[in-house]
Amino acid sequence: MAQNDDAREARKEYVHRRQTIVFAIVGVVLVVALFVSSLFLFHVGGLGEVKTTAQGANYGTTAPCVSPAADGSKPKYLDNKSVTTRVLNGTKFSGFANAVGQALTNREFVVQGVDNYNNSKVERTTIVFGKNAIPQAYTLAANFPDAKLQMDDRQDKLVDVILGATFQNLTAEDKLPKTGSEIPNIEGCKPVSEMKDLPKAPEHTAVG
């Protein structure tokens, strides 16, 4: 009997030692994981922090700044009803422009029409406009979390939105800036007078 008791005690001691080793290893792993996570959470040494250039917010394309009005007042987000847009599908997905066009109509934008763009491999959704529709473009762009702003030489107020592969959904309405609130300039923007060598606008029905 004494031998059996000794054997049981030995087994218990062995199991206890194994459990102690396992718990110790797990504890070390958890401490290391917590430490590494905290580095990223608090951006220690820049970890987990996305570095942006001055133009990073517009994905490498220089956009015009929103210029003050003639009376010196700062531009404001417009009522959606005063923005006319054309939705162009720059992807291979059929019916994409129709769906987005309907969603914008539901938000009371004036949708002039929907069509396919001349390139079905557009990567980044692009808001295209002329110098006379900058507040309109910024107002529309607020609805597209993935969009970049691009100016061309059109003189009217039509704003095109070219849907790209990055588009997933419109910005939630409760996240949109309020009509009449001040429009902030996008990072890296230039005054309109400095926007040179603009691309030629595609054929379209002009909007006054």
Secondary structure as GFF3:
##gff-version 3
##sequence-region A 1 208
A	DSSP	alpha_helix	2	41	.	.	.	ID=ss1
A	DSSP	three_ten_helix	44	46	.	.	.	ID=ss2
A	DSSP	three_ten_helix	56	58	.	.	.	ID=ss3
A	DSSP	three_ten_helix	80	82	.	.	.	ID=ss4
A	DSSP	beta_strand	84	89	.	.	.	ID=ss5
A	DSSP	alpha_helix	96	106	.	.	.	ID=ss6
A	DSSP	beta_strand	110	116	.	.	.	ID=ss7
A	DSSP	beta_strand	126	129	.	.	.	ID=ss8
A	DSSP	three_ten_helix	131	133	.	.	.	ID=ss9
A	DSSP	alpha_helix	134	141	.	.	.	ID=ss10
A	DSSP	beta_strand	148	151	.	.	.	ID=ss11
A	DSSP	beta_strand	159	163	.	.	.	ID=ss12
A	DSSP	three_ten_helix	173	175	.	.	.	ID=ss13
A	DSSP	three_ten_helix	192	194	.	.	.	ID=ss14
###
